């Protein structure tokens, strides 16, 4: 195998292995608008923990945040701002 082909294959393999790590950074950039306080909240592991706590404390069935009704989302953000 020529030296060029060997380097190309190595770079291609390295790029393929790094792609999931690089693209997973986009998931941390999700943020939701809070209409009550007119601000945005990043959604990641810390916010998910608060959301799970809210679900338990308010005795609700667990539903992913984006699928909640607008009224329930407002209730969550009102509760969330009181936690800070």
Residue pairs with C-beta under 8 A, 6 or more apart in sequence:
28 42
28 44
29 42
30 42
30 43
30 44
31 40
31 41
31 42
31 43
32 40
32 41
32 43
32 65
32 66
32 73
33 39
33 40
34 40
34 41
34 77
34 81
35 74
35 77
36 74
36 77
36 78
36 81
37 77
37 81
41 47
41 77
41 80
43 65
50 80
50 83
51 65
51 76
52 62
54 60
54 76
54 79
54 80
55 61
55 62
57 79
58 75
58 79
60 72
65 73
65 76
68 76
